[in-house]
Amino acid sequence: MERKHIYIAYTGGTIGMQKSDHGYIPVAGFMQKQLESMPEFQRPEMPKFTIHEYAPLIDSSDMSPADWQRIADDIKANYSQYDGFVILHGTDTMAYTASALSFMFENLDKPVIVTGSQIPLAELRSDGQSNLLNALHVAANYPINEVTVFFNNQLIRGNRSTKAHADGFGAFISPNLPPLLEAGINIQLNNVELNKKPEGAFKVHNITPQPIGVITMYPGISPEVIRNTLRQPVNAMILLTFGVGNAPQNPELLAQLKEASDRGVIVINLTQCLSGKVNMGGYATGCALADAGVLSGYDMTPEAALAKLHFLLSQDLPVDTVRSLMQQDLRGELTH
């Protein structure tokens, strides 16, 4: 059987960095050399791969919607020539990029795996070797045709991922959906179909930067904080609320939200809790938000909600359509 050929988009991140006097730094060409010197990547049972290194390499803290677009366009340009795609990315904003790409790519019929590492590939105890080796192996042999994140022996849906550990190897979790695949001694699949074929043709949607506010509720929050956030030219706001979607029943605060909602600002309610979902019908405080026009984000991660808002607001849709689509499951990002 002919070896599969995987395209690696190396955008930046810790995985390819080199040690310097002032910490780890990205160095052009270093990653390619590193891989060439590692015999396990050249084994006959491994797929062939081609690395495209971005210039300049991007620190993931600097990632923006323009970079999501650049990555999406890169994959679009190379889509027909390869069997699968691995995106090497810094861990800090990996969940945002994976979420955004999941919405930008419609009708994927090839795997797109985002990975990286907490320790550079060149270092002795790097997790980068295992993450990249597994990502390439899984892309070639267990094609799950969606945007996923591979980290610490787990393949998780990209738009369900969130970075939960700043400096541990298990950096990413999928709080509301079990991993799609676990790479233990054996590779175990969890309720997922390999090489699933979509109904339509592959399509890449564009994303443009959108002014979106994000507010974390806290005890005693002043309505002024909400007012000031809504005063800017925001067209959407994510509210991170307590528990199942509760917020203080402050009449002034609720009036601010209602006024914003009435003038077309899309306000999405997400829980601050790591797992579980928003249920605004559970308590009076949640009902009051619903009455003010706030929409439930169910169990979406903040990263997925932000990316989904960017995606929908970039499409010139009527506000009511965006509101309706925000509450529908488009790419496996939410459970009602």
Secondary structure, DSSP 8 states (H G I E B T S, - for coil): ----EEEEEE--SGGGEEEETTEEEE-TTHHHHHHHT-GGGG-TTS-EEEEEE-SS---GGG--HHHHHHHHHHHHHHGGG-SEEEEE--STTHHHHHHHHHHHEES--S-EEEE--SS-TTSTT-SHHHHHHHHHHHHHHS---SEEEEETTEEEEGGG-EE--SSSS--EE-TTS--SEEESSSEEE-S--TT---SS--EE-------EEEEE--TT--HHHHHHHHHSS-SEEEEEEBTTTB----HHHHHHHHHHHHTT-EEEEEESSSSS---TTSSHHHHHHHHTT-EE-TT--HHHHHHHHHHHHTTT--HHHHHHHHTS-SSS----
